[in-house]
């Protein structure tokens, strides 16, 4: 086991999917990631919070029957935020219950991200996620994003 960085897509799936007693790829992934995070510590960054909130808000709008959630959000973000406030508060409680370490974005993370962006194939957001993981001493990243497969020092834990 080793420290594990939880990418946004893991938390999104974890929070949006129903838990099942039946074995399957999603439950297997959830179990493996939560075991990794519990043993040696799970790590996230503010970037995860930002991406998670944005993706969940758009999903909730879609769930509520909004045909174009992105346009609705852009047209009146304040109104949207009022409608999702309770769900967002519950989300933060659920994330906090996982007892994850919040890796700060400091100069070491920025330098590492810049270095990762210089390599072909890794975009800015993925570079920052990988940099947070590496600076925090994580050797595992829980993600569906195959771009992390090419990051030296990180092993991707995928469904």
Beta strands, then each sheet from edge to edge (+ up, - down):
strand 1: 4-6
strand 2: 42-45
strand 3: 101-103
strand 4: 140-142
strand 5: 155-157
sheet 1: 3+ 2+ 1+ 4+ 5+
end
